[in-house]
Amino acid sequence: MRKKIVAGNWKMNKTLQEGLALAKGLDEVLAKEKVNCEVIIGTPFIHLASVCAAIDTQKIGVAAENCADHASGAYTGEVSAAMVKSTGAEYVILGHSERRAYYGETPEMLKTKVRLALDNGLTPIFCIGEVLDERKAGKHFDVVKAQVEQSLFDLSAEDFSKIILAYEPVWAIGTGETATPEQAEEIHAYIRGVIAAKYGKQVADDCSILYGGSCKPSNAKELFANPDVDGGLIGGASLKVEDFMGIIRAW
Ligand code: PGA
């Protein structure tokens, strides 16, 4: 069954103390309020263990924002999928456009990271999306298709079924500019079609495809109203309990 999901991506924000306060604040609200979607928070690596210990992880899933493309060994400064899993986190955001653009993550590296995440029992939240020039040139469909094919289409249908996708147009991330509900639905439906062509209709229907890019309480409802938009990956608006709850309540 396709899940409705609102996932936060804190990026490189919040000290440990601030992050704990944010996570606990969200936990307190969700302890009292029944919501209509799954809730996940993506935190910096160093927050993961403390956050997992401080909240009800049955109610709030915890995600790392990245993991290494090696299993273990002499890779100074890297954090493996097994290490992420050992903190209590169940998810890992992979292929975020900031990782692709600023840290040189290639489709090949991402393929390895996805494999390692799955092998260690983590659910990847795999990000795809075009930059502005690609959208202007009408290449956005080809770009997202290639991103999915290059990093995910070696997976068996069983493994692919474990993936959450996040479509994040790079021109909408942190810019205040959001894709219109029509633009989001158009490309989400297209992505689902690409998955259906490879893995069949059932796998495609069951895949959660989140929208990301300046999603906020004021526009979440109209984005989520689309049949192929299954939730959001939220950056800026995940940094305050009230904003994040405003998006969660859009379901
Ligand atoms: P934003 O970021 O909500 O701040 O635009 C989304 C993301 O990059 O995941």
Residues whose N, C-alpha, C, O or C-beta is under 5 A from the ligand:
A	BS01	PGA	N9 A172 I173 G174 T175 G212 G213 S214 C215 L233 I234 G235 G236 A237
